[in-house]
């Protein structure tokens, strides 16, 4: 949980989104999507560096401002034990993010 708090702290740094779009729900939901994609990459056998690149490439243009958040989120996912890599990782991440 301490690592998740540290990652959530990184996301508190403005990601250069327009002020109107930088609400907590958008931040947490998009970050959760990144976590979910990172889990899928890891389960698919990608190494951490490849996973970061693949997740960045998969971000739609309207979420391109989240690219700086990808690397620390992927790094965090790669610290988790394999048995933790379920659909619940992203859901738990979003709930923790929203509670900050």
C-alpha positions as a printed NumPy array, in Angstrom:
array([[  0.   ,   0.   ,   0.   ],
       [  2.919,   2.331,   0.667],
       [  4.101,   1.969,  -2.927],
       [  0.597,   2.711,  -4.177],
       [  0.53 ,   5.866,  -2.064],
       [  3.839,   6.948,  -3.564],
       [  2.542,   6.337,  -7.084],
       [ -0.651,   8.233,  -6.299],
       [  1.517,  11.086,  -5.033],
       [  3.261,  11.24 ,  -8.404],
       [ -0.091,  11.546, -10.096],
       [ -0.986,  14.513,  -7.931],
       [  1.59 ,  16.46 ,  -9.929],
       [ -0.28 ,  18.22 , -12.708],
       [ -0.069,  16.266, -15.943],
       [ -0.625,  19.36 , -18.097],
       [ -4.31 ,  18.698, -18.624],
       [ -6.672,  21.589, -19.142],
       [ -8.02 ,  22.737, -15.783],
       [-11.583,  21.732, -16.645],
       [-10.543,  18.149, -17.446],
       [ -8.214,  17.71 , -14.515],
       [-10.789,  16.44 , -12.079],
       [-10.14 ,  13.594,  -9.737],
       [-12.476,  11.149, -11.48 ],
       [-10.783,  11.657, -14.85 ],
       [ -7.323,  11.404, -13.335],
       [ -8.137,   8.244, -11.407],
       [-10.112,   6.562, -14.195],
       [ -7.432,   7.154, -16.803],
       [ -4.686,   6.09 , -14.42 ],
       [ -6.694,   2.945, -13.7  ],
       [ -6.884,   2.236, -17.431],
       [ -3.097,   2.555, -17.595],
       [ -2.716,   0.154, -14.661],
       [ -5.082,  -2.301, -16.336],
       [ -3.103,  -2.106, -19.592],
       [  0.157,  -2.615, -17.681],
       [ -1.249,  -5.722, -15.991],
       [ -2.298,  -7.088, -19.386],
       [  1.159,  -6.403, -20.806],
       [  2.853,  -8.16 , -17.901],
       [  0.524, -11.144, -18.075],
       [  1.196, -11.261, -21.81 ],
       [  4.897, -11.697, -21.12 ],
       [  6.174,  -8.21 , -21.976],
       [  9.182,  -6.921, -20.09 ],
       [  8.77 ,  -3.665, -18.164],
       [ 10.351,  -1.424, -20.805],
       [  8.297,  -2.924, -23.637],
       [  5.157,  -2.664, -21.538],
       [  5.746,   1.054, -20.941],
       [  6.23 ,   1.658, -24.643],
       [  3.191,  -0.383, -25.611],
       [  0.957,   1.358, -23.087],
       [  2.173,   4.798, -24.201],
       [  1.516,   3.89 , -27.843],
       [ -1.979,   2.658, -26.999],
       [ -3.062,   5.915, -25.353],
       [ -5.599,   7.75 , -27.495],
       [ -4.773,  11.305, -28.526],
       [ -7.183,  12.771, -25.983],
       [ -5.209,  11.059, -23.191],
       [ -1.718,  11.803, -24.51 ],
       [ -1.108,  14.115, -21.546],
       [ -1.035,  11.017, -19.341],
       [  2.123,   9.673, -21.021],
       [  4.391,  10.885, -18.169],
       [  2.345,   8.785, -15.724],
       [  2.77 ,   5.548, -17.681],
       [  6.32 ,   4.659, -16.655],
       [  5.807,   4.936, -12.867],
       [  2.499,   3.08 , -13.073],
       [  4.   ,   0.272, -15.153],
       [  6.961,   0.15 , -12.779],
       [  4.547,  -0.245,  -9.87 ],
       [  2.644,  -3.054, -11.618],
       [  5.935,  -4.904, -12.135],
       [  6.559,  -4.827,  -8.363],
       [  3.386,  -6.803,  -7.681],
       [  3.423, -10.539,  -7.088],
       [  2.117, -12.566, -10.036],
       [ -0.843, -13.85 ,  -8.032],
       [ -1.96 , -10.232,  -7.479],
       [ -2.296,  -9.589, -11.205],
       [ -6.063,  -9.818, -11.557],
       [ -8.829,  -7.531, -12.788],
       [ -8.966,  -6.19 ,  -9.241],
       [ -5.601,  -4.374,  -9.473],
       [ -6.95 ,  -1.489, -11.549],
       [-10.195,  -1.355,  -9.566],
       [ -8.285,  -1.179,  -6.28 ],
       [ -5.967,   1.434,  -7.74 ],
       [ -8.885,   3.643,  -8.8  ],
       [-10.528,   3.32 ,  -5.38 ],
       [ -7.254,   4.249,  -3.648],
       [ -6.771,   7.164,  -6.035],
       [-10.269,   8.496,  -5.405],
       [ -9.748,   8.269,  -1.644],
       [ -6.683,  10.543,  -1.756]])
